[in-house]
Amino acid sequence: MTHIVILGSGFGALTAVRQLRKSGVDADITLVSPKRQLTYLPSLIWMPSGMRKGSDLEIDLGNFFNRQKVTWHQGSVTNVTDGGRTVETDNGTLTNDYLIIATGSRFIKKLPGIKENAIIPCEGVASGQQIADRLNEMDGGTIAIGFGTNPKEPGAVRGGPMFEFLFGIDTLLRRQGRRDKFDMVFFNGAPKPGIRLGEKAVAGLLAEMARRDIKTYLGAKPTRIEADKVVTEREEFAADLVLMMPGLTGPLWLDNTELPRSEGGFIRADEKCRVEGWPQTYVVGDTGSYPGPDWLAKQAHQADLQAEAAAKNIADEIKGQAPGHNFKSELVCIVDTLNSGILVYRSDKRSLTLPQLKISHWAKRTFENIYLRPYR
């Protein structure tokens, strides 16, 4: 029987499983990951307020694997060889007929002081809990929040969650009646942070910062983070708590392989998510570098769209047909503020930014429940 191996247990990997079965693929599927769980990263923004705790966001996938007839191989990928047909892990070697790589990306931690003096929120639930604990311990001070990018691949950025942490913490402190004891700062090396969301969205976000009395330091890259301050190319400012999302690059295990890499360190793929020059090998989500518009985002929704295309193309190949599915380029983001949300949408045909609405917050919470239902 045809054997498909999927690397990773995040959004792209799990959507690939579902789409393969939906497409009628009756193949052996083996999924490789260190843990049998999905961490729902989009809801980390609600951990500082206590609206979510870590156990809410770590979903055991045992039942999902049983329903989808997936074999779980516990391990971390160390190499991919033989043109994609062999996968080496720290717990054995697997061969395959088709391979989907969906192991995500890693943060670039070259900024001096970032490891010692900053929290990187999207590293997982431990970081979310650390932010909550630090906020509870603080009687006042300056909270500085910012994000960076990969200079060799500017699209390798995850800025949306940082706007959400910024506005969410501001809302939380106001609810607690102690916002006046804190200064809040947003910093970014670009003059228009989050420009991939569109000009209108950026203008709206900066206006919201001004309305909330959040000071901005824009257009100068941070050069180091110290225990009590952030230093940029132009100036420095005090900071008692720093949340910083650095730029992204490919996972470390890629360095052991001969997989084709983009300048930014990701696997090069085409519009069908095929790895360049590696037949029957696909990449989806943050691990890949893809053709598309300059606003093409590294976000869960885009990973899902790429996974759907890859799975449909594998189904085509198994039937003896040429792969016929390009992934859709689409950006959907609700910048949550803890009690409302700003909806941003972009596609090849249109761009939309809605004002801050309470219903958008509830839509985000409802989507979380709907999205996770198949995996519980």
C-alpha positions as a Markdown table, in Angstrom:
| # | Residue | x | y | z |
|---|---|---|---|---|
| 1 | Met | 0.0 | 0.0 | 0.0 |
| 2 | Thr | 1.1 | 3.6 | -0.6 |
| 3 | His | 2.9 | 5.1 | 2.4 |
| 4 | Ile | 2.6 | 8.8 | 3.1 |
| 5 | Val | 4.8 | 10.3 | 5.8 |
| 6 | Ile | 4.0 | 13.7 | 7.3 |
| 7 | Leu | 6.5 | 15.6 | 9.4 |
| 8 | Gly | 5.0 | 17.7 | 12.2 |
| 9 | Ser | 1.8 | 17.9 | 14.2 |
| 10 | Gly | 0.9 | 21.6 | 13.7 |
| 11 | Phe | -1.8 | 23.2 | 11.6 |
| 12 | Gly | -0.4 | 22.3 | 8.2 |
| 13 | Ala | 0.3 | 18.7 | 9.1 |
| 14 | Leu | -3.1 | 17.9 | 10.6 |
| 15 | Thr | -5.0 | 19.7 | 7.8 |
| 16 | Ala | -3.0 | 17.5 | 5.3 |
| 17 | Val | -4.2 | 14.4 | 7.1 |
| 18 | Arg | -7.8 | 15.5 | 7.0 |
| 19 | Gln | -7.6 | 16.6 | 3.4 |
| 20 | Leu | -6.0 | 13.3 | 2.3 |
| 21 | Arg | -8.8 | 11.3 | 3.8 |
| 22 | Lys | -11.4 | 13.7 | 2.5 |
| 23 | Ser | -9.9 | 13.2 | -1.0 |
| 24 | Gly | -10.4 | 9.5 | -0.7 |
| 25 | Val | -6.8 | 8.6 | -0.2 |
| 26 | Asp | -6.7 | 5.0 | 1.3 |
| 27 | Ala | -3.0 | 5.0 | 2.1 |
| 28 | Asp | -0.9 | 4.2 | 5.2 |
| 29 | Ile | -0.2 | 7.6 | 6.8 |
| 30 | Thr | 2.6 | 8.0 | 9.4 |
| 31 | Leu | 2.9 | 11.3 | 11.3 |
| 32 | Val | 6.2 | 12.1 | 12.9 |
| 33 | Ser | 6.4 | 14.5 | 15.9 |
| 34 | Pro | 8.0 | 14.7 | 19.3 |
| 35 | Lys | 4.7 | 15.0 | 21.1 |
| 36 | Arg | 1.2 | 13.6 | 20.2 |
| 37 | Gln | -0.4 | 17.0 | 20.5 |
| 38 | Leu | -1.4 | 20.2 | 18.7 |
| 39 | Thr | -0.6 | 23.4 | 20.5 |
| 40 | Tyr | -3.2 | 26.0 | 19.5 |
| 41 | Leu | -0.8 | 29.0 | 19.3 |
| 42 | Pro | -3.4 | 31.7 | 18.3 |
| 43 | Ser | -5.0 | 31.6 | 21.7 |
| 44 | Leu | -1.8 | 32.2 | 23.6 |
| 45 | Ile | -2.8 | 35.9 | 23.6 |
| 46 | Trp | -5.5 | 35.1 | 26.2 |
| 47 | Met | -3.2 | 33.4 | 28.7 |
| 48 | Pro | -2.0 | 36.7 | 30.4 |
| 49 | Ser | -5.7 | 37.5 | 31.3 |
| 50 | Gly | -6.4 | 34.0 | 32.5 |
| 51 | Met | -9.1 | 33.6 | 29.7 |
| 52 | Arg | -7.1 | 30.5 | 28.6 |
| 53 | Lys | -4.6 | 28.2 | 30.5 |
| 54 | Gly | -2.0 | 26.0 | 29.0 |
| 55 | Ser | -4.1 | 22.8 | 29.3 |
| 56 | Asp | -6.8 | 24.5 | 27.1 |
| 57 | Leu | -4.4 | 24.9 | 24.3 |
| 58 | Glu | -2.5 | 21.6 | 24.2 |
| 59 | Ile | -4.8 | 19.1 | 22.4 |
| 60 | Asp | -4.0 | 15.4 | 22.7 |
| 61 | Leu | -4.2 | 13.9 | 19.2 |
| 62 | Gly | -4.7 | 10.2 | 20.1 |
| 63 | Asn | -8.4 | 10.1 | 19.3 |
| 64 | Phe | -7.9 | 12.1 | 16.1 |
| 65 | Phe | -5.1 | 9.7 | 14.9 |
| 66 | Asn | -7.4 | 6.7 | 15.6 |
| 67 | Arg | -10.3 | 8.1 | 13.7 |
| 68 | Gln | -8.1 | 9.0 | 10.7 |
| 69 | Lys | -6.1 | 5.7 | 10.8 |
| 70 | Val | -2.8 | 7.5 | 11.3 |
| 71 | Thr | 0.3 | 5.8 | 12.8 |
| 72 | Trp | 2.1 | 8.2 | 15.1 |
| 73 | His | 5.9 | 7.9 | 15.2 |
| 74 | Gln | 7.3 | 9.7 | 18.2 |
| 75 | Gly | 10.5 | 11.4 | 17.3 |
| 76 | Ser | 12.3 | 14.5 | 16.0 |
| 77 | Val | 13.4 | 14.7 | 12.4 |
| 78 | Thr | 17.2 | 14.7 | 11.9 |
| 79 | Asn | 17.5 | 14.3 | 8.1 |
| 80 | Val | 15.7 | 13.7 | 4.9 |
| 81 | Thr | 17.6 | 11.8 | 2.2 |
| 82 | Asp | 17.1 | 9.8 | -1.0 |
| 83 | Gly | 15.2 | 12.6 | -2.7 |
| 84 | Gly | 12.7 | 12.6 | 0.1 |
| 85 | Arg | 12.0 | 8.9 | 0.3 |
| 86 | Thr | 13.9 | 8.4 | 3.6 |
| 87 | Val | 13.3 | 10.2 | 6.8 |
| 88 | Glu | 15.8 | 9.9 | 9.7 |
| 89 | Thr | 14.6 | 10.6 | 13.2 |
| 90 | Asp | 16.1 | 10.3 | 16.6 |
| 91 | Asn | 13.9 | 7.3 | 17.1 |
| 92 | Gly | 14.5 | 5.3 | 13.9 |
| 93 | Thr | 14.2 | 5.6 | 10.1 |
| 94 | Leu | 11.1 | 5.7 | 7.9 |
| 95 | Thr | 10.7 | 5.3 | 4.1 |
| 96 | Asn | 7.8 | 6.6 | 2.1 |
| 97 | Asp | 6.2 | 7.0 | -1.3 |
| 98 | Tyr | 5.1 | 10.6 | -0.6 |
| 99 | Leu | 6.4 | 13.1 | 2.0 |
| 100 | Ile | 4.8 | 16.2 | 3.4 |
| 101 | Ile | 7.2 | 18.5 | 5.5 |
| 102 | Ala | 5.4 | 20.6 | 8.0 |
| 103 | Thr | 7.8 | 21.0 | 10.9 |
| 104 | Gly | 7.3 | 24.8 | 11.2 |
| 105 | Ser | 10.0 | 27.4 | 11.6 |
| 106 | Arg | 12.3 | 28.7 | 14.4 |
| 107 | Phe | 13.0 | 32.1 | 15.8 |
| 108 | Ile | 16.2 | 33.9 | 15.0 |
| 109 | Lys | 17.7 | 34.7 | 18.4 |
| 110 | Lys | 20.8 | 36.6 | 17.3 |
| 111 | Leu | 19.7 | 39.9 | 18.9 |
| 112 | Pro | 22.0 | 40.4 | 22.0 |
| 113 | Gly | 20.1 | 39.9 | 25.2 |
| 114 | Ile | 16.9 | 38.5 | 23.7 |
| 115 | Lys | 17.4 | 35.0 | 25.3 |
| 116 | Glu | 18.2 | 36.5 | 28.7 |
| 117 | Asn | 16.0 | 39.6 | 28.9 |
| 118 | Ala | 12.9 | 39.0 | 26.8 |
| 119 | Ile | 10.0 | 36.6 | 26.5 |
| 120 | Ile | 9.2 | 35.2 | 23.0 |
| 121 | Pro | 5.5 | 34.7 | 23.3 |
| 122 | Cys | 4.8 | 32.2 | 20.5 |
| 123 | Glu | 7.3 | 29.6 | 21.7 |
| 124 | Gly | 4.5 | 27.9 | 23.5 |
| 125 | Val | 2.3 | 27.7 | 26.6 |
| 126 | Ala | 5.2 | 28.1 | 28.9 |
| 127 | Ser | 5.9 | 31.5 | 27.5 |
| 128 | Gly | 2.3 | 32.5 | 27.8 |
| 129 | Gln | 2.3 | 31.4 | 31.5 |
| 130 | Gln | 5.5 | 33.3 | 32.1 |
| 131 | Ile | 3.9 | 36.5 | 30.8 |
| 132 | Ala | 0.9 | 36.0 | 33.0 |
| 133 | Asp | 3.1 | 35.4 | 36.1 |
| 134 | Arg | 5.3 | 38.4 | 35.4 |
| 135 | Leu | 2.3 | 40.7 | 35.0 |
| 136 | Asn | 0.9 | 39.4 | 38.3 |
| 137 | Glu | 4.2 | 40.1 | 40.1 |
| 138 | Met | 4.6 | 43.7 | 38.7 |
| 139 | Asp | 3.3 | 46.7 | 40.7 |
| 140 | Gly | 4.2 | 49.0 | 37.8 |
| 141 | Gly | 6.9 | 49.9 | 35.3 |
| 142 | Thr | 7.4 | 49.8 | 31.6 |
| 143 | Ile | 6.2 | 47.0 | 29.3 |
| 144 | Ala | 7.8 | 47.0 | 25.9 |
| 145 | Ile | 6.4 | 44.9 | 23.0 |
| 146 | Gly | 7.9 | 44.5 | 19.6 |
| 147 | Phe | 8.7 | 42.2 | 16.7 |
| 148 | Gly | 11.4 | 41.7 | 14.1 |
| 149 | Thr | 11.8 | 40.0 | 10.8 |
| 150 | Asn | 14.3 | 37.9 | 8.7 |
| 151 | Pro | 16.4 | 40.5 | 6.8 |
| 152 | Lys | 17.0 | 37.9 | 4.1 |
| 153 | Glu | 13.3 | 37.1 | 3.7 |
| 154 | Pro | 11.1 | 39.9 | 5.0 |
| 155 | Gly | 8.0 | 37.9 | 4.8 |
| 156 | Ala | 9.2 | 35.6 | 7.6 |
| 157 | Val | 7.6 | 37.6 | 10.3 |
| 158 | Arg | 4.8 | 37.0 | 12.9 |
| 159 | Gly | 3.7 | 40.4 | 14.0 |
| 160 | Gly | 0.0 | 40.0 | 14.4 |
| 161 | Pro | 0.1 | 38.3 | 17.8 |
| 162 | Met | 2.3 | 41.1 | 19.2 |
| 163 | Phe | -0.4 | 43.7 | 18.4 |
| 164 | Glu | -2.8 | 41.4 | 20.3 |
| 165 | Phe | -0.5 | 41.1 | 23.3 |
| 166 | Leu | -0.1 | 44.8 | 23.3 |
| 167 | Phe | -3.8 | 45.7 | 23.2 |
| 168 | Gly | -4.8 | 42.7 | 25.3 |
| 169 | Ile | -2.4 | 43.6 | 28.2 |
| 170 | Asp | -3.5 | 47.3 | 28.0 |
| 171 | Thr | -7.2 | 46.2 | 28.3 |
| 172 | Leu | -6.3 | 43.8 | 31.2 |
| 173 | Leu | -4.5 | 46.5 | 33.2 |
| 174 | Arg | -7.4 | 48.9 | 32.7 |
| 175 | Arg | -9.8 | 46.2 | 33.9 |
| 176 | Gln | -7.6 | 45.7 | 37.0 |
| 177 | Gly | -7.6 | 49.5 | 37.6 |
| 178 | Arg | -3.8 | 49.8 | 37.5 |
| 179 | Arg | -3.0 | 50.9 | 33.9 |
| 180 | Asp | -1.9 | 54.3 | 35.4 |
| 181 | Lys | 1.0 | 52.5 | 37.1 |
| 182 | Phe | 2.4 | 51.3 | 33.8 |
| 183 | Asp | 4.0 | 52.8 | 30.7 |
| 184 | Met | 3.4 | 50.8 | 27.6 |
| 185 | Val | 5.8 | 50.9 | 24.6 |
| 186 | Phe | 5.6 | 49.4 | 21.1 |
| 187 | Phe | 8.9 | 49.2 | 19.1 |
| 188 | Asn | 9.7 | 48.0 | 15.6 |
| 189 | Gly | 12.5 | 48.6 | 13.1 |
| 190 | Ala | 10.0 | 49.5 | 10.3 |
| 191 | Pro | 8.3 | 52.9 | 10.0 |
| 192 | Lys | 5.1 | 51.0 | 9.2 |
| 193 | Pro | 5.0 | 47.9 | 11.3 |
| 194 | Gly | 2.7 | 45.1 | 10.0 |
| 195 | Ile | 2.5 | 46.6 | 6.5 |
| 196 | Arg | 1.5 | 43.2 | 5.1 |
| 197 | Leu | -1.8 | 43.8 | 6.7 |
| 198 | Gly | -2.2 | 46.8 | 4.4 |
| 199 | Glu | -1.9 | 50.6 | 4.7 |
| 200 | Lys | -5.3 | 51.1 | 6.2 |
| 201 | Ala | -4.8 | 48.4 | 8.8 |
| 202 | Val | -1.4 | 49.8 | 9.9 |
| 203 | Ala | -2.9 | 53.3 | 10.1 |
| 204 | Gly | -5.7 | 51.9 | 12.3 |
| 205 | Leu | -3.3 | 50.0 | 14.6 |
| 206 | Leu | -1.1 | 53.1 | 15.1 |
| 207 | Ala | -4.1 | 55.2 | 15.8 |
| 208 | Glu | -5.3 | 52.7 | 18.4 |
| 209 | Met | -1.9 | 52.8 | 20.1 |
| 210 | Ala | -2.2 | 56.6 | 20.3 |
| 211 | Arg | -5.7 | 56.4 | 21.7 |
| 212 | Arg | -4.5 | 54.0 | 24.4 |
| 213 | Asp | -1.5 | 56.2 | 25.3 |
| 214 | Ile | 1.0 | 53.6 | 24.0 |
| 215 | Lys | 4.3 | 55.2 | 23.1 |
| 216 | Thr | 5.9 | 54.0 | 19.8 |
| 217 | Tyr | 9.5 | 53.8 | 18.7 |
| 218 | Leu | 9.5 | 53.1 | 15.0 |
| 219 | Gly | 12.0 | 53.0 | 12.1 |
| 220 | Ala | 15.0 | 52.1 | 14.1 |
| 221 | Lys | 16.1 | 48.4 | 14.6 |
| 222 | Pro | 16.8 | 47.2 | 18.1 |
| 223 | Thr | 20.5 | 46.4 | 18.6 |
| 224 | Arg | 20.3 | 44.8 | 22.1 |
| 225 | Ile | 18.0 | 44.1 | 25.0 |
| 226 | Glu | 19.3 | 44.7 | 28.5 |
| 227 | Ala | 17.8 | 43.8 | 31.8 |
| 228 | Asp | 16.1 | 47.2 | 32.2 |
| 229 | Lys | 16.1 | 48.7 | 28.7 |
| 230 | Val | 15.9 | 48.3 | 25.0 |
| 231 | Val | 18.6 | 49.9 | 22.8 |
| 232 | Thr | 17.9 | 50.7 | 19.2 |
| 233 | Glu | 20.0 | 52.1 | 16.4 |
| 234 | Arg | 18.7 | 55.6 | 17.2 |
| 235 | Glu | 17.8 | 55.6 | 20.9 |
| 236 | Glu | 17.1 | 53.6 | 24.1 |
| 237 | Phe | 14.2 | 53.4 | 26.4 |
| 238 | Ala | 13.5 | 51.8 | 29.8 |
| 239 | Ala | 11.8 | 48.4 | 29.9 |
| 240 | Asp | 10.9 | 46.3 | 32.9 |
| 241 | Leu | 9.2 | 43.6 | 30.8 |
| 242 | Val | 10.0 | 42.9 | 27.2 |
| 243 | Leu | 8.0 | 40.8 | 24.8 |
| 244 | Met | 9.8 | 40.3 | 21.6 |
| 245 | Met | 8.9 | 38.2 | 18.5 |
| 246 | Pro | 12.1 | 37.9 | 16.4 |
| 247 | Gly | 12.0 | 37.0 | 12.7 |
| 248 | Leu | 11.7 | 33.4 | 11.5 |
| 249 | Thr | 14.0 | 31.0 | 9.6 |
| 250 | Gly | 13.8 | 27.3 | 8.7 |
| 251 | Pro | 14.1 | 24.6 | 11.4 |
| 252 | Leu | 17.6 | 23.6 | 12.5 |
| 253 | Trp | 17.4 | 20.0 | 11.1 |
| 254 | Leu | 17.3 | 21.4 | 7.5 |
| 255 | Asp | 21.0 | 22.1 | 7.9 |
| 256 | Asn | 21.7 | 18.3 | 7.7 |
| 257 | Thr | 19.9 | 18.0 | 4.4 |
| 258 | Glu | 20.4 | 18.8 | 0.7 |
| 259 | Leu | 16.9 | 20.2 | 0.5 |
| 260 | Pro | 16.8 | 23.4 | -1.7 |
| 261 | Arg | 16.8 | 26.5 | 0.5 |
| 262 | Ser | 15.7 | 30.1 | 0.1 |
| 263 | Glu | 18.0 | 32.9 | 1.1 |
| 264 | Gly | 16.1 | 33.2 | 4.3 |
| 265 | Gly | 16.6 | 29.5 | 5.2 |
| 266 | Phe | 13.3 | 27.9 | 4.2 |
| 267 | Ile | 12.6 | 25.0 | 1.8 |
| 268 | Arg | 12.0 | 26.3 | -1.7 |
| 269 | Ala | 8.6 | 25.3 | -3.2 |
| 270 | Asp | 6.4 | 26.0 | -6.1 |
| 271 | Glu | 2.8 | 27.2 | -6.2 |
| 272 | Lys | 1.6 | 23.6 | -5.8 |
| 273 | Cys | 3.8 | 23.2 | -2.6 |
| 274 | Arg | 6.1 | 20.8 | -4.3 |
| 275 | Val | 9.7 | 21.0 | -3.2 |
| 276 | Glu | 11.8 | 22.2 | -6.1 |
| 277 | Gly | 13.6 | 19.2 | -7.8 |
| 278 | Trp | 12.3 | 16.6 | -5.2 |
| 279 | Pro | 9.5 | 14.6 | -6.8 |
| 280 | Gln | 6.6 | 13.4 | -4.5 |
| 281 | Thr | 7.9 | 15.7 | -1.7 |
| 282 | Tyr | 5.8 | 18.6 | -0.5 |
| 283 | Val | 6.3 | 21.3 | 2.1 |
| 284 | Val | 3.5 | 23.3 | 3.7 |
| 285 | Gly | 3.3 | 26.1 | 6.3 |
| 286 | Asp | 6.2 | 28.0 | 7.9 |
| 287 | Thr | 8.8 | 25.5 | 6.8 |
| 288 | Gly | 8.6 | 26.6 | 3.1 |
| 289 | Ser | 9.3 | 29.6 | 0.9 |
| 290 | Tyr | 6.6 | 30.0 | -1.7 |
| 291 | Pro | 5.8 | 32.2 | -4.7 |
| 292 | Gly | 3.0 | 34.7 | -4.1 |
| 293 | Pro | 2.2 | 38.3 | -3.3 |
| 294 | Asp | 4.5 | 40.3 | -1.1 |
| 295 | Trp | 1.9 | 40.1 | 1.7 |
| 296 | Leu | 1.9 | 36.3 | 1.8 |
| 297 | Ala | 1.8 | 35.5 | 5.5 |
| 298 | Lys | 3.3 | 32.9 | 7.7 |
| 299 | Gln | 0.1 | 32.1 | 9.7 |
| 300 | Ala | -2.0 | 29.1 | 10.5 |
| 301 | His | -4.6 | 29.9 | 7.9 |
| 302 | Gln | -2.1 | 30.0 | 5.1 |
| 303 | Ala | -0.6 | 26.7 | 6.3 |
| 304 | Asp | -4.0 | 25.1 | 6.1 |
| 305 | Leu | -4.5 | 26.4 | 2.6 |
| 306 | Gln | -1.1 | 25.0 | 1.5 |
| 307 | Ala | -1.8 | 21.7 | 3.2 |
| 308 | Glu | -5.1 | 21.4 | 1.3 |
| 309 | Ala | -3.3 | 21.9 | -2.0 |
| 310 | Ala | -0.5 | 19.5 | -1.2 |
| 311 | Ala | -2.9 | 16.8 | -0.1 |
| 312 | Lys | -5.1 | 17.2 | -3.2 |
| 313 | Asn | -1.9 | 17.1 | -5.4 |
| 314 | Ile | -0.8 | 13.8 | -3.8 |
| 315 | Ala | -4.3 | 12.4 | -4.4 |
| 316 | Asp | -3.8 | 13.4 | -8.0 |
| 317 | Glu | -0.5 | 11.7 | -8.2 |
| 318 | Ile | -1.7 | 8.5 | -6.7 |
| 319 | Lys | -4.4 | 8.3 | -9.4 |
| 320 | Gly | -1.7 | 8.8 | -12.0 |
| 321 | Gln | -2.7 | 12.3 | -12.8 |
| 322 | Ala | -0.6 | 15.5 | -12.9 |
| 323 | Pro | -0.9 | 17.6 | -9.8 |
| 324 | Gly | -3.5 | 20.3 | -10.6 |
| 325 | His | -4.0 | 22.4 | -7.4 |
| 326 | Asn | -2.2 | 25.7 | -6.6 |
| 327 | Phe | -2.5 | 26.9 | -3.0 |
| 328 | Lys | -4.7 | 30.0 | -2.4 |
| 329 | Ser | -3.0 | 33.1 | -1.1 |
| 330 | Glu | -5.2 | 34.6 | 1.6 |
| 331 | Leu | -4.6 | 36.6 | 4.8 |
| 332 | Val | -7.2 | 36.5 | 7.5 |
| 333 | Cys | -6.5 | 38.1 | 10.8 |
| 334 | Ile | -8.5 | 39.3 | 13.8 |
| 335 | Val | -6.3 | 41.5 | 16.0 |
| 336 | Asp | -7.9 | 40.8 | 19.3 |
| 337 | Thr | -8.0 | 43.4 | 22.1 |
| 338 | Leu | -9.4 | 41.0 | 24.8 |
| 339 | Asn | -12.9 | 42.5 | 24.5 |
| 340 | Ser | -13.1 | 43.4 | 20.8 |
| 341 | Gly | -11.3 | 42.8 | 17.5 |
| 342 | Ile | -10.1 | 44.4 | 14.3 |
| 343 | Leu | -10.7 | 42.1 | 11.2 |
| 344 | Val | -8.1 | 42.3 | 8.4 |
| 345 | Tyr | -8.6 | 40.3 | 5.2 |
| 346 | Arg | -6.5 | 40.2 | 2.0 |
| 347 | Ser | -6.6 | 38.1 | -1.1 |
| 348 | Asp | -5.6 | 38.6 | -4.8 |
| 349 | Lys | -8.9 | 40.2 | -5.5 |
| 350 | Arg | -9.6 | 42.5 | -2.5 |
| 351 | Ser | -8.5 | 43.9 | 0.8 |
| 352 | Leu | -10.7 | 44.7 | 3.8 |
| 353 | Thr | -10.2 | 46.2 | 7.2 |
| 354 | Leu | -13.1 | 46.5 | 9.6 |
| 355 | Pro | -13.2 | 48.8 | 12.6 |
| 356 | Gln | -12.8 | 47.5 | 16.2 |
| 357 | Leu | -16.0 | 45.5 | 17.0 |
| 358 | Lys | -17.0 | 43.3 | 20.0 |
| 359 | Ile | -18.4 | 40.7 | 17.6 |
| 360 | Ser | -15.0 | 40.1 | 16.1 |
| 361 | His | -13.6 | 39.1 | 19.5 |
| 362 | Trp | -16.5 | 36.6 | 19.9 |
| 363 | Ala | -16.0 | 35.4 | 16.3 |
| 364 | Lys | -12.3 | 34.6 | 17.2 |
| 365 | Arg | -13.4 | 32.6 | 20.3 |
| 366 | Thr | -16.1 | 30.7 | 18.3 |
| 367 | Phe | -13.6 | 29.9 | 15.5 |
| 368 | Glu | -11.2 | 28.4 | 18.1 |
| 369 | Asn | -13.9 | 26.0 | 19.3 |
| 370 | Ile | -14.9 | 25.0 | 15.8 |
| 371 | Tyr | -11.3 | 24.6 | 14.6 |
| 372 | Leu | -10.3 | 22.3 | 17.5 |
| 373 | Arg | -13.5 | 20.2 | 17.5 |
| 374 | Pro | -12.1 | 17.6 | 15.0 |
| 375 | Tyr | -9.0 | 17.1 | 17.0 |
| 376 | Arg | -10.5 | 16.6 | 20.4 |
